Amino acid sequence: MSTEPDYSQGAAYVRGRYVPIGEAAIPLTDWGFLRSDATYDVVTVWEGAFFRLDAHLERFLASCARFRLDAGRPAAQIAGILEQCVRLSGLRNAYVEMIVTRGQPPWGSRDPRQAANQFYAFAVPYVWIANEAQRAQGLHLVVSDVQRIPAQSVDPRAKNYHWNDLTMGLLGALDAGGDTVVLTDGAGHVVEGPGFNVFCVNAQGTVVTPAHGVLEGITRRTVLEMAQALGLPLQVRDLPAAELRAAREVFLSTSGGGVLPVTRVDGQPVGDGAVGPVVRQLVQTYWDWHRDPRLSRPVNYETSDGGSVA
C-alpha cells in the first residue's frame, strides 16, 4: 500500500508544508475564520501556464497592504509556492488561490497588531462559475435589491471575504429562477456580483462597466484592454440598472471562466435573447490572449518535491 500523498484532487500549502487539498485546514481560532479577517487572490492556470500571474501578485500584495496584513514573503517566493501547488497536483487547468489571514493574537488580546499573520495557498481543478450550457446560451442575471457593502466600509478594490451581501443577493436570485446576481449601490447603479464584474453594450453600441464600488478585476482589466485593442467604444462610469436592463448585450468577467454571456436580465431577454457579436468576439479574444507569452507563464512540471519550505 502506497504511503505517498495523493495530490490528484489538488495541493495546498499550509504553515510551511504541502498537503493534499483534503487535508488542508486553518485553526478554528484564526481571525480569518472567526472574523473574515483575510485577503486573497486567485490566478488561473490554463493549458499548463499561469495567466497574468504578475498582475495577480501585484494586486494580492496591494490588498495585503490595504488591510495591514503581511504575506511574510516576496512576490517571487509566493509565485514559487503557487507553482509547486500546481506541480504537485499535475493539473494543466487549475484554480490557484493565495490567502493571508490575520491569524490569532495572544489569548485575551483584541489587538489585531499582535496577531501573527498566516499565508496559505492551494491549487484545485479549474473552476467555472457557469456551466457549459450557460456559457453557450447565456446566463440569467438578476439585479438584486440587496445593496453592496459601501466602499467607505470595506474597500472593494482589496479582495476580501465580506460576502454576506453577495450571498444573500445570490440566494434571492436563485429563488427567483435566476442563475446569478448583480448588486447595486445606494443610488441605483449596478456594481458587481459574487466573483465577477459586469459589462454591457448599451443602446449606443458602447461597452460600459461600473467605475466605482467594485473590485478592479484582472479579467476586467483584460476586457478593457481587449476592447481598446479591438477599437470598441468604451466607458468606465456609473452604470444605472435601467441601462443594463435596456442593453443590447450583457456579459460578466471573471477568472472563473473569462468572458461569460448574459442573455436574460430579470427574466427579460437581452437584445434578441441570443449571445451577441461583441460578446462572441471578446470570448474568442480572451482565450486567444492566453497564448500570448507576454501574459502567460508556463508551469515547470518537472520537479515535485513535496517537503517543507523554509
Secondary structure, DSSP 8 states (H G I E B T S, - for coil): ---S---TT-EEEETTEEEEGGG----TT-HHHHS--EEEEEEEEETTEEESHHHHHHHHHHHHHHTT---SS-HHHHHHHHHHHHHHHT-SSEEEEEEEE----STT---GGGS--EEEEEEEE---SS-HHHHHH-EEEEEEEEE---TTTS-TTS-----HHHHHHHHHHHHTT-SEEEEE-TTSEE-EETTEEEEEE-TTS-EEE--SSS---HHHHHHHHHHHHTT--EEES-EEHHHHHT-SEEEEEETTTEEEEEEEETTEESTTSS--HHHHHHHHHHHHHTT-TTTEEE---S----S---
